[in-house]
Amino acid sequence: MRSLEPLRLGLLGILLLFVQLAWYTALPHSRAGIDIYAIFLLLLAAARGPVLAGAYAVAGGAVMDSFSNTFVIFHMLYYLLPVALGSLVRSYMITEYRLLGTLTVAGLLLAKVIAQLAVGFSLGWLSSPLFIFRVNYWSIALCSLVVYLTWPYLSRLIPSPSEVKRVVG
């Protein structure tokens, strides 16, 4: 009997992408500070490697960009960042260390805000770079706190392949 793990990961990715898309369209002012699909990609890259996570990143970025009026390939490029970081820290077992995972998620969310502000400023939508001080960063802090509290449960959603030994603790 074949493993149902690829099907489970696919359904989980689609579900999280649709939840992110619903959040993105329902609350456009706080969408930069909460990105659960980026967390999924980070964990997927740390547990399964960059190839599978990269495929999910490109597909998810294409879906998110199709609903974005302003940024054409922003999400597709942004979703490759958690894949790169997850692959980079894969040797440090990011799935076992909640502080490393939380700091990585907070850095990704801050990078998303700064990238969106940079694009907005370069296209002339923002008049001053000081707009960075008017951004509400509470959503990033709240998302990082939730990630810190739920990290052990999140890391169990995407287990490493059976041949990889993991640290328990």
Secondary structure in CASP SS format (residue, H / E / C, confidence):
PFRMAT SS
TARGET T0000
AUTHOR 0000-0000-0000
METHOD secondary structure of the structure
MODEL  1
M C 1.00
R C 1.00
S C 1.00
L C 1.00
E H 1.00
P H 1.00
L H 1.00
R H 1.00
L H 1.00
G H 1.00
L H 1.00
L H 1.00
G H 1.00
I H 1.00
L H 1.00
L H 1.00
L H 1.00
F H 1.00
V H 1.00
Q H 1.00
L H 1.00
A H 1.00
W H 1.00
Y H 1.00
T H 1.00
A H 1.00
L C 1.00
P C 1.00
H C 1.00
S C 1.00
R C 1.00
A C 1.00
G C 1.00
I C 1.00
D C 1.00
I H 1.00
Y H 1.00
A H 1.00
I H 1.00
F H 1.00
L H 1.00
L H 1.00
L H 1.00
L H 1.00
A H 1.00
A H 1.00
A H 1.00
R H 1.00
G C 1.00
P H 1.00
V H 1.00
L H 1.00
A H 1.00
G H 1.00
A H 1.00
Y H 1.00
A H 1.00
V H 1.00
A H 1.00
G H 1.00
G H 1.00
A H 1.00
V H 1.00
M H 1.00
D H 1.00
S H 1.00
F C 1.00
S C 1.00
N C 1.00
T C 1.00
F C 1.00
V C 1.00
I C 1.00
F H 1.00
H H 1.00
M H 1.00
L H 1.00
Y H 1.00
Y C 1.00
L H 1.00
L H 1.00
P H 1.00
V H 1.00
A H 1.00
L H 1.00
G H 1.00
S H 1.00
L H 1.00
V H 1.00
R H 1.00
S H 1.00
Y H 1.00
M C 1.00
I C 1.00
T C 1.00
E C 1.00
Y C 1.00
R H 1.00
L H 1.00
L H 1.00
G H 1.00
T H 1.00
L H 1.00
T H 1.00
V H 1.00
A H 1.00
G H 1.00
L H 1.00
L H 1.00
L H 1.00
A H 1.00
K H 1.00
V H 1.00
I H 1.00
A H 1.00
Q H 1.00
L H 1.00
A H 1.00
V H 1.00
G H 1.00
F H 1.00
S H 1.00
L C 1.00
G C 1.00
W C 1.00
L C 1.00
S C 1.00
S C 1.00
P H 1.00
L H 1.00
F H 1.00
I H 1.00
F H 1.00
R H 1.00
V C 1.00
N C 1.00
Y C 1.00
W H 1.00
S H 1.00
I H 1.00
A H 1.00
L H 1.00
C H 1.00
S H 1.00
L H 1.00
V H 1.00
V H 1.00
Y H 1.00
L H 1.00
T H 1.00
W H 1.00
P H 1.00
Y H 1.00
L H 1.00
S H 1.00
R H 1.00
L H 1.00
I C 1.00
P C 1.00
S C 1.00
P C 1.00
S C 1.00
E C 1.00
V C 1.00
K C 1.00
R C 1.00
V C 1.00
V C 1.00
G C 1.00
END
